[in-house]
Amino acid sequence: MSSPKQRVCGIDIDALNQAEVVARIMQWCRLRQAGFVVTPNMDHILKLRNNVRFADAYSRASLIVPDGRPLVWLGNILKRRLDLVTGSDLIEPVCAAAQQEGRSIFLFGSTDDVLKTAAAKLQKSYPDLVIAGMYAPPMHFPSTEQDKLRAQTIIAEASPDIVFVALGAPKSEMWADEALEHIGASAVLCIGAGLDFIAGKVARAPNAVRLLGLEWLWRIAMEPRRLGRRYLMIIVHLPVLLTGHFLDLARNARN
């Protein structure tokens, strides 16, 4: 099933709201289809320009929905079509729908401690949710083909309907693209730091900060050593990214 698209900073984003994304995921489960969801932000946009493998994974993604509010603003300059649909905010509504329809989930990525804590909190919120399993791969995953095969085997043997992947970008997206046909799941969702938020390892920005599009400042304040350089690079390259976007708008307006 196709959905309307909006081109933003060189990528075509699906113009779906959160409820529609959840409905699409559950439809994949019911029809025993297989798809994966990516959630771009400005960091992804920058990485896509320089990482061919990452761009290839994006080109095969089943759904591309905007995780960053700047992408929503840029996409809605001429006509409001995009809604913010973050990977982190998809976790709980997908779990609620999975519980209602008797679908199972699998948590993949992050650390053992985060997975166990997140699983316990999800189970408390959704008592009938089936958590088929969880797996935190070794550091620097995937450093070998054996690492990849082991992760795929563990997930395939657990036979989940939905897999939440928290390896960070671009690892999550490239892994989802490569593993989808081997693990037997109907849906793979790349969720960024979503499990860290649920587990309480990283504090989520308050709603007011997120509405203002300033979650990136909050994240830098929480994790300056890990994220400071990332956001500095975005700021440095922002004029080029914005110029490309507005040139796209001008070309489309002429056509």
C-alpha angles and dihedrals in degrees: 000000000000125000133201114275135213120198113226126171092340101314132094110237123199111244097222131128123229095266091051092050091051090048090051092051092050090048089056088054094049093047093041090236124146126231141148132218126216125190112204126205130172091279089057091048090056094046092049090062093058107029115069094186091052091049090050090054091050091050090059097042114124094216130018113191128172117260095173123071092215088062090052092050093048092046092051099049094107101022132004107245108128128082124193109256109173124192090232093053092050095063100077099040090048090050090049091051091044090053091049093050097038095247123151129229136206127205114215129179136015114073136313091251094051093046094050093047094045092047091051092050093047091048090051091051094042107029095180095047112123110225102193093190148304135231132188107197122217120278115281090024124208097034094140139023087247089061090054094047093047092053092047092048094049092051095042091052091051088053099208125178095216130030123198110205121202106174097119127245130333093009096061095051096044091047092049091050093051100038102042096091093046105049102055095229122138095217137025117190123196102214107175111209093347097121091047088055093049092046091049094239091123122031113235117229115258116262093252091056091049093048089055090053092243100119088113090064090050091050091050090051090050097043108017097159095050100038107025096086092043093058093040088058090050091052092048093051097037096098091056092046093049093046090053091048095050092046087054090051091050093049092049091048090055091049 
